[in-house]
Amino acid sequence: MKRLKIILLFLFLGLQSFAQSQITGTISGTDGLTLPGVNVLVKGTSVGTTTDINGKYTIEVPGTEAVLLYSFIGFESQEIPVGNQKVIDVVLQQSTESLEEVVVVGYGEVRKRDVTGSISKVKESENVARQYSSVDALLQGRSSGVQVVSNPGSPGAAVSVRIRGTNSLRGNNEPLYVVDGVIISSAGEDVLDASTDANELQSPQNGLTGLNPRDIESIEILKDASATAIYGSRGANGVVLITTKQGQKGDGKAKINAYGSVEFSWISKKLDMLDGVGYAKYRNETALLEGNKVNFHISPDNKVYDITYVVDPNTGIESPVIAQNPMEDKNWQDEVYEMGITHTEGVTVSGKGEKSKYYFSAGFADQKGIVETSQIQRGDLRLNMTNELTDKLELDTRVSMIYQDGSFAQSGSKSGGNRSFTKQVLSYTPLVGFGDEDSDDLDLDVSNPYAWLTDYQDETKELRINASSSLTYELAKGLKYKIQGGLDYRNKDRSRFWNTGVFKGQKENGVLAMSTLDRYSYTMDNLLMYNTKLNDNHRINTTVGVTFDGSHAEASVYEVTDFPIKSLGIDAPELGRIITQPLDKITNEESILSFLGRVNYSLMDKYVFTVSFRADGSSKFADGNKYGYFPAAAFAWRMIEEDFVKDLNVFENLKLRMGWGQTGNQAIDAYSTLKNYNTVYYVDSNNNTSIGNVAGNISNPDLTWETTTQYNAGLDMSFFRGRLSLVTDVYYKRTEDLLQEIQIGSSNGFSTMPINRGEIENKGIELSLDGIIIDKKDISLNVGGHISFNRNKVVELGLDPSSVWNNGVESKEVFYLGNNVSTGTYFKAPANIFMEGKAVGMLWGYKTNGIYQDEAAAAEGPTYQGNANVAGDVVFVDQNGDGNINELDRTFIGDPNPDFTYGFNINFNYKRFTASALFEGVYGNQIANGNSMEIAFAEGNSKNVLSEAYYNAWRPGAPSNSHPRVGYDLNEVFTDRIVEDGSYFRMSNITLGYDLPVESLGLSKVNLYVTGRNLFTITDYSGYDPQVTSFMYDGTIMGVDWTGTPNAKSFLVGLNVTF
């Protein structure tokens, strides 16, 4: 029996071996060229192979019933039963989706192959999109020519996006955002402050708040004028088109997705400030240098004790008395910056029926910043529906709503040097405990940082609704009429309360400032679209239309002070004394009537022509200048369709693009061309409060559009069956009739007036490279990168020349200076100059040459505004050689414009595992580290300083060129000593994910992932972060780091479940 079993076993194995068969073959495309790297798989098994460099393959199949599955990127998959075949040659058809992929452009879409302008598309997978909490984060580092600046350390903080450099010197440089055809307001418009104090400006909030990245289907970034001219007067800075999701094709069943994540964030860097012992040494040394008594005693075990001086009433002798208990040593950065925790959860439901499709989402996020009092709670809803009402009529409706409730730490633009929370953390003495007050510090605009957590409130509530609805009717084959209406509504209330624990509240016995913003904008588009293929050689895509856009905004602000019950301040404004009337209301209305048209014509799929035109009539301008006209033209040559290119057998795609166009900018106040009057309150002769009106501006009825003319040439290439793609663009653009404020005589009560004057140019090169390194059944690896070079120059300002000195040589130059960085003691001066022939916003200040090492050298040096030097002072370079340092000695000390920006990404998949990483960087720019103006000098007052500023200070017998002497007090002067290299390289994002095996549970997919953000940055910059977020919407202040909230690193854990 045993022998029989062995014989049967060998017979069975022999049969199995006999059943195996070998299949060979060659795989090629419809053009006859063989395809290397095609996946060949025995369907239903893990047995597979790939074709070699000649497109050949060999595979073992289990029998004649086997089915082979052939798949390759960019081609339609095929299934072929084996049967009795031994050789199976396959011709793969190019994917229809690849051939007919469309790109959204202004007021329509075109086939990707027919694109003639410079357009970057950001379309991330569900895995990537869910890693981001905001749209700006999704854009960062992903497109050439686009620079994104944001601060994840501050919840809801604004984002600045620049496309191809700076176009306007004083106007808005942010791109136009269009969501599902509706223009939405950007963060630059949301800077209304709830205070009448110019020192108390709020950091602007993110204008894209509430747009959930998970709801986004795709983002198209229109960069050159041939693409943006269809938006006319609002397209000069580029256009970001955002399309949200719709229901996908399916079997009619709803696709349900639930998600949740928890993110932990912490301060990315801390500055090395003096600890308690170092601070005590610093104050004692300062006291001795000034001929005063020391204030602190330092014990052998490095404990600090306060010293008071008591006079004996009998002898009159003053003696020091050392306190019994040591002083508490506080590292304020450790005390007030904490772990921020954000949790996000939500659900999406999508589906498609026979004549309708829908997408619904609901989300909630609770984001806590790295400062205890900074937090935003936000809920969002979205419903997108498309219904085929008849065979010819389609209704599309998209509605989103967000509500958020936030609280913020004190920070801002011009308040940065004096009254930001960051300033208090860095400058406050480490030897004063929580809740203690120091009247000397109050005089210096410095309060206990803990008081800014307990005695300062900044609360904002905001409702935003974005809605659009369109009807599209097919008049004839290829001819459609579309009418679309859109609404962007925003209501925002902000309240700020300064209690008596902080200097402003102490002086006024509590101050409450409240403001409201109620704004809505609406659009109405009437479009006629014709898209047809006349025969195999001619294809026409045409859009003509009339659009009307309008907006209405009301803003009010009032201030209340002198609260009898201070704990109720923010909740009981009626208890205080009103010092600014609630009637101080600003109403703003503006509108644009536009006529537009675009024709895209493709000849033989080789030659593509695009022509567009738009005429905008704006209510902002007076008669005679009301209309602006913005034409554009572009040409693309699809060289890949030429036989001489096909014969090379090198390119998968080769297209040359050339374009020209004009766009505009109308970023001025709605009533700049009209005489404005302000309401004032005054006490009349009967001691009654009366209301009057005074002139509020000098109008200029001759104002007109800024006009930007741009030329673009591009080359699109792909190789190796589309596995390697290269896109190159070269551009030149020139902006004329710059909208500016010029200085005028003050005899009429005003110092400036708006005017069109000046020109600016930008030119640059953009390169993008994407590669599919591995593309197999169980493993894939994709990489991509981009680099962008931009150079700008002020061509003309139209002003009178003034004297400038450099190395003893005088020249006459045309220029103006930017706004003062601060209104306080430090940096109360401009940092930037705008000079003809130079880059925009060059840093302008005093050059220095080390430290005077002895009194003889100090005596020989030039005086500073008539004051003699001493050893240990900073050596200023006397540019005009007159022996005195003054404003005439200022010169170029840095350039805030980078030489280039870059980024690259990696995406890897292996079976159920996924990994992705994003890196980005900037090279060649300089930063004015405004924080160093104060903390990098041991000035000698009660403020804290950097450890190196004290320990490395110049002293007799201990020469130093790194920091001046203790007590040096010219640190408020802007010099090259605080100008630093701003280059950096950063890992912005790294994510690891795993798809859990849940098929047996009836779930489609469960993905667990972890994400790290900003985990490392390589830079020589000594400040908190080289990505400067100060003054993002003030075009006259560039490259200045001025005490904004520090950046944050974070770690996120998330779960995504699909039913």
Protein Blocks (a to p, Z undefined) as FASTA:
>chain_A
ZZmmmmmmmmmmmmmmmmpccdddddddfkopacehiacddehiabdcdddfkopacddd
fbjkbccddddehiacddddfklafbdcddddddfklmmoccddehiaddfklpcbdcdd
ddddfklmmmpcbfklmmgopaghiacdddfkbghiacdddeeiafbfklcfbdcddeeh
iacddfklmmcccbfbfklcccdddfkgoiafklpmbdcddfbfklmmmnommmmnopad
dddddddddehiacddddddddddddfbdcddddfklmmmmmmmmmmmnopacfbdcdfk
opacdddddddfklopacddddfbdcddddfklmmpccddddddddddddddfkbccddd
ddddddddfbfklccddddddddddddfblmbccdddddddddddddddddfklmmmmgm
klmmmmpcfkbcehiacfklmmnopacfklmmmmcccddddddddddddddddfbghiac
ddddddddddddddddddfkbmklmmnnpaadddddddddddddddddddddfblmbccd
dddddddddddddddddddehifblmlmmmmmmlmccfbdfklccddddddddddddddd
dehhlaccdddddddddfkbcehilpccdddddddddfklpmklmmnomafbdcdddddd
ddddfdbcfklmpccddddddddfkopacdddddfbdcdfkbccdddddddddddddeeh
hiaccdddddddddehiacdddddfklopabdcddedddddddddddddddfbacfkbcc
dddddddddddddfbgoiacddddeehiacdddddddddfbfcfnopacfbdcdehiaeh
iacddddehjafbfklmmmpcceehiacdehiacdddfkonopacfklgccfbdfbdfbd
cdddddddehjbccdddddddehiacddfklmmmmpcfhpabdcdfklmmmpccehiacf
kbccehiaklmpccfklgccfbdcddfbdcddddddfklnopabdcdddddehkbccdfb
fbfblcdcehklbmkbghiaehiacddddddddddddZZ
